[in-house]
Amino acid sequence: MNRVTKISAWLALWLFIASAPAIFPGAVAAAHSGKTPGTMQTVQYDEDSGGRVPRGILDIRIQSDTGGSPPGELVLIDPAGDSTGPEDTDIHLRNPMSGLYHLRVIGEETGEYTLFLKAYSRSGGSSDVRFPHMSIQDGDVHHYRIYFSVRGPKLDVRRTRITKE
């Protein structure tokens, strides 16, 4: 075998290895789904599909409009009645259940905040809602109703009332 033939053989082998993801897309999908050794992924059971599937993500974040720390804290109650918080800046839920969530922004000082909500579905879709320039005072509680569905995802958020703590 001459030198050109050896180089051509190695080049062909290298090109085959480099193109494996295009030839075997199932291997790439398995690697991204967390089914490869050393990858850990939290999943929930989904009755509709009859198997284990990732459910999605729900992110809720509060930010001061004037810089510094936000003027309020977040408390979230999920559809099962479990509470998360109080949190100073954000709540990150992996694999949230579909249903009605209750969010309270509890005023710690007088100021303005922006509330960001973003949902990601298991298929990679996203939905986001923003409440900019919300004025709050120390002792105020802003109540929000969040309807979240992993399908789509759907994210419907409404501020329902303001009360005193």
N, C-alpha and C positions, 0 to 999 in steps of 0.2 A: 504494500500500500504506500503510495507516495504521500508527501506532506499535504497537498491540496485536498486529497481524498479524506485524510484524517481530520483536517479542519472542517471540511464540509459535513462530515458525520457528526462531529461535536456541535457544530452550529445547528444542525437539524434537531439533535437531541435537546439542546438548550431552548430552541424555539418551541418544541413540543411541550416542555415543562412550563415555559412562560405562558403558553396559551391554554393550559389546563383549566383555569377558571372559566374560560369561554366554552371549552369542550364539555366540562363537567360542572354545570351551574348548581347542581344539587349539593356538591361539596362546599361551594361558597355559601349557599343558603344555610347549610348545617353549621358552618363556622360562625355565621352571623346570628344564628338563633340560640347560641350558647350551648350547643350539644357537643362541643369539642372538649377534650380533657383539659382541666385547669380553669374552665370558665364556669362561673356559678351564676345562676339566674333565678330570681324569685318568680314563681308563677302561681296563678290561682286556677281552680277548676271552673270551667265554663260549661254549664249544662247544655247550652244550645249546640255546641260543637261536639260534645261528648268526649272532650279531651282537655289536656292541659295547654293553655295558651297564655301568653303575656296579655295583660289587661289594659295597660296604658299608664299615663302619668298625669297628675294634677299638681300644678305649681301655683302658689298664691304668694304674692310679694307686696310689701308696702315700702314706699320710699318717700322721704321728705322732699317737698317741693323747694325748700330753701337751703338744702344741704344739711349735712349732719345726720343725726339719728332721727328716725321717724317719730312723729308726735303721738303714736299709738302702738298698741300691741295687738297681735292677732290671736284669736281663739276660734277653733273650728270644731264643729260637732258633725260627725259623719252619719249616714243613714241608720247605722246600728246603735247610735247614741253615744259612741266613744268620743272623747274630747282630746284635742291636740292643742297644746299651748298653755299659757300665753307665750308667744314667740315675738321677738323684737323685730325681725325683718322678713322672714319667709317660712312657709310651710311647703314641704315637698312630699307628696304622697305617691309612692310606687304601687302599682296595681290597685288603684282605688275602686270601690264598688260603685256601680251606677245607682243614682238616687238623689235625694234631696239632702244637701248639706246646709248647715247654718253657720255663718261666719259673723263674728263680732269683732269690730275694731274698737278697742277700749282706749279712750284718750288719756294720755299720761301728761300731756302739756298742750297748750294752745298752739296751733299751727295748721299747715296745709299738707296734705299727703296725696299721693297717687297710688291707687290700688291696681295691681296687675294680676290677672288670672289667665293661665294658659293650660290647655288640656291637649294631650297627645293620645291618639288611639293606638291600638295594637297594629293597625295597618300602616302607621306612619303619618296619618292625617293630623292636623292640629286646628285648634280653635282658640281665640283669645278675646278677652274683654278687658277694657281699661276704664277706670273711674278717675279722671284727672282733677286736680285742684279741689279736693274735698277739704272743707274747713272743719276742724274739730277743736274742742276745748277740753281741758282737764276734767275728767269725770263723765264726759259724753260717751255713749256707746252707740256706734253705728251698726245696725243689723242688716245683714245681707242674706238673701236666699239664693243658693246656688244649686241648679239642677244640672247634674253631670251624667252623661251617658258615654260609655266607651265606644259605642257605635257612632262613627262619623268623624270625630267625636262631637257631641253636642254639649254646649256650655251656655246655659241661660242664667244670667245673674241679675238680680234686682235688689236695690237698697229698699228695705221695707219700712224702717222707722229709726228714729233717734230717741234714745232714752238716757236717763242719768244713772250712773252707777250707784 
